[in-house]
Amino acid sequence: MKAAFYTGTRSPWYIGLGNRLVRLRLRSQISHCEMVFEPGDGVDDLMPLDAPVETAQSSTQPDASGAMWCAGSSASDVMPAWSPRRAGRHGGVRFKRINVRDASKWLLVDVPWADARRAAQWFVDHQGALYDWQGIVGFIAWPVPDKASRWVCHEACAAALGHPSPSRTDPAALCETLLWRMS
């Protein structure tokens, strides 16, 4: 299993502006994070199905374009039709195929010490949970508290890894912590 940290800018519009604001606030090149599930992690049975249920089999194998199953929380992604909660709605905890191999946009960090099955199960259990917009506002204006039942990307990833206080981290701090743990 790996953690992927986004260092690119998604677009010149509002999402790209969000990437820039988060990086400015963090004084970092990182604006988002995802957990990446790979072949050999032993979590194939927990991954979403890529095809109609009758013919599909869950798998962590990359798809034809090289995209891997990632899990995180996003403000703008639409919950897929197979999501057990809030299908078709915007924002929240979700699985998504992402090509994280582009080193100009993603920093990959190995987390071999982590329990991939526990992390994948955390995302299965929380799939469709709401995105924490209040936490994002609190990220900028610290007196605003986050919502315990809602998740931003770094909180979801930290919680899936077993962090005792996921709301007390951010994408850059999570990356630095994982890199430090690997050294």
QUIZI-V886182 format. One record per residue. N is the residue number from 1. PHI is phi as a letter, one per 30 degrees, with the letter a starting at -180 (NA if undefined). PSI is psi in whole degrees, 0 to 359 (* if undefined). D_FIRST is the distance of its C-alpha to the first C-alpha in Angstrom with 2 decimals. Layout:
n: [N | N]
phi: [PHI | PHI]
psi: [PSI | PSI]
d_first: [D_FIRST | D_FIRST]
//
This chain:
n: [1 | 2 | 3 | 4 | 5 | 6 | 7 | 8 | 9 | 10 | 11 | 12 | 13 | 14 | 15 | 16 | 17 | 18 | 19 | 20 | 21 | 22 | 23 | 24 | 25 | 26 | 27 | 28 | 29 | 30 | 31 | 32 | 33 | 34 | 35 | 36 | 37 | 38 | 39 | 40 | 41 | 42 | 43 | 44 | 45 | 46 | 47 | 48 | 49 | 50 | 51 | 52 | 53 | 54 | 55 | 56 | 57 | 58 | 59 | 60 | 61 | 62 | 63 | 64 | 65 | 66 | 67 | 68 | 69 | 70 | 71 | 72 | 73 | 74 | 75 | 76 | 77 | 78 | 79 | 80 | 81 | 82 | 83 | 84 | 85 | 86 | 87 | 88 | 89 | 90 | 91 | 92 | 93 | 94 | 95 | 96 | 97 | 98 | 99 | 100 | 101 | 102 | 103 | 104 | 105 | 106 | 107 | 108 | 109 | 110 | 111 | 112 | 113 | 114 | 115 | 116 | 117 | 118 | 119 | 120 | 121 | 122 | 123 | 124 | 125 | 126 | 127 | 128 | 129 | 130 | 131 | 132 | 133 | 134 | 135 | 136 | 137 | 138 | 139 | 140 | 141 | 142 | 143 | 144 | 145 | 146 | 147 | 148 | 149 | 150 | 151 | 152 | 153 | 154 | 155 | 156 | 157 | 158 | 159 | 160 | 161 | 162 | 163 | 164 | 165 | 166 | 167 | 168 | 169 | 170 | 171 | 172 | 173 | 174 | 175 | 176 | 177 | 178 | 179 | 180 | 181 | 182 | 183]
phi: [NA | b | c | c | c | d | c | d | b | d | a | d | d | d | d | d | d | d | e | d | d | d | d | d | d | d | h | b | d | c | b | a | b | b | c | c | c | c | e | j | d | i | b | e | d | c | d | d | d | c | b | e | e | d | c | d | b | d | a | c | d | d | d | e | c | j | d | c | d | c | b | a | b | b | d | c | d | d | d | d | e | d | d | d | b | i | e | i | c | d | i | k | d | a | c | a | d | b | d | c | d | d | d | d | b | b | c | c | b | d | b | d | d | d | d | d | d | d | d | d | d | e | d | d | d | c | e | j | d | d | d | c | d | d | d | d | d | d | d | d | c | e | d | d | d | d | c | d | c | c | b | c | e | d | d | d | d | d | d | d | d | j | d | d | b | d | d | c | b | b | e | d | d | d | d | d | d | d | d | d | d | d | d]
psi: [147 | 160 | 137 | 130 | 125 | 125 | 1 | 185 | 120 | 319 | 169 | 354 | 206 | 326 | 319 | 322 | 319 | 316 | 314 | 317 | 319 | 315 | 320 | 313 | 321 | 348 | 51 | 165 | 356 | 133 | 352 | 157 | 157 | 154 | 137 | 125 | 130 | 161 | 139 | 351 | 345 | 28 | 17 | 319 | 345 | 351 | 150 | 160 | 139 | 348 | 179 | 145 | 324 | 327 | 354 | 156 | 133 | 143 | 148 | 3 | 142 | 150 | 186 | 331 | 358 | 3 | 140 | 159 | 122 | 158 | 141 | 203 | 134 | 145 | 329 | 342 | 145 | 132 | 129 | 162 | 329 | 358 | 134 | 340 | 141 | 31 | 135 | 352 | 159 | 142 | 140 | 186 | 131 | 161 | 145 | 141 | 124 | 138 | 101 | 11 | 350 | 103 | 344 | 347 | 339 | 139 | 118 | 134 | 123 | 140 | 65 | 339 | 342 | 153 | 100 | 322 | 317 | 318 | 314 | 320 | 323 | 315 | 323 | 314 | 330 | 2 | 129 | 352 | 146 | 151 | 143 | 79 | 324 | 324 | 325 | 318 | 319 | 336 | 326 | 313 | 91 | 334 | 344 | 118 | 158 | 171 | 125 | 331 | 3 | 157 | 136 | 171 | 308 | 327 | 316 | 314 | 316 | 318 | 318 | 330 | 356 | 17 | 133 | 335 | 73 | 334 | 352 | 20 | 181 | 171 | 318 | 318 | 321 | 316 | 311 | 321 | 315 | 319 | 320 | 318 | 330 | 342 | *]
d_first: [0.00 | 3.76 | 7.01 | 9.82 | 13.35 | 16.34 | 19.25 | 21.41 | 24.23 | 23.99 | 27.72 | 31.06 | 31.61 | 30.61 | 26.82 | 27.22 | 29.53 | 26.98 | 24.44 | 27.30 | 28.46 | 25.13 | 24.78 | 28.43 | 28.10 | 25.13 | 26.71 | 23.40 | 22.07 | 19.22 | 20.13 | 17.12 | 13.41 | 10.77 | 7.31 | 5.78 | 5.12 | 5.83 | 8.72 | 8.65 | 6.28 | 9.83 | 9.95 | 12.19 | 15.08 | 13.75 | 13.23 | 16.46 | 19.03 | 19.70 | 23.35 | 26.26 | 25.62 | 28.20 | 26.43 | 22.76 | 19.94 | 16.48 | 13.84 | 10.44 | 12.56 | 13.37 | 16.81 | 19.94 | 19.41 | 15.89 | 14.39 | 10.95 | 10.56 | 9.89 | 11.21 | 13.50 | 17.24 | 19.74 | 23.50 | 24.54 | 22.42 | 24.36 | 22.96 | 22.79 | 25.48 | 23.26 | 22.19 | 23.84 | 25.26 | 26.87 | 26.37 | 27.93 | 27.88 | 26.43 | 23.77 | 21.38 | 18.03 | 16.78 | 14.35 | 15.09 | 14.53 | 14.30 | 14.68 | 12.70 | 13.91 | 17.13 | 17.16 | 20.26 | 18.56 | 14.93 | 13.60 | 9.98 | 8.82 | 6.42 | 5.91 | 6.48 | 9.14 | 7.68 | 8.52 | 6.12 | 9.60 | 11.31 | 9.31 | 9.82 | 13.31 | 14.02 | 13.67 | 15.74 | 18.26 | 18.63 | 18.56 | 21.74 | 22.34 | 24.39 | 23.47 | 24.97 | 27.67 | 29.61 | 26.74 | 26.72 | 30.49 | 30.10 | 27.72 | 30.77 | 33.52 | 32.34 | 34.96 | 33.36 | 31.00 | 27.82 | 27.71 | 25.82 | 25.12 | 23.85 | 20.65 | 19.89 | 16.49 | 15.89 | 17.32 | 15.13 | 11.84 | 13.56 | 14.90 | 11.75 | 10.55 | 14.09 | 16.04 | 19.70 | 21.10 | 18.74 | 21.87 | 22.76 | 20.13 | 19.70 | 17.19 | 18.60 | 18.80 | 15.21 | 14.24 | 16.89 | 15.87 | 12.30 | 14.00 | 16.71 | 14.65 | 13.29 | 16.95]
//
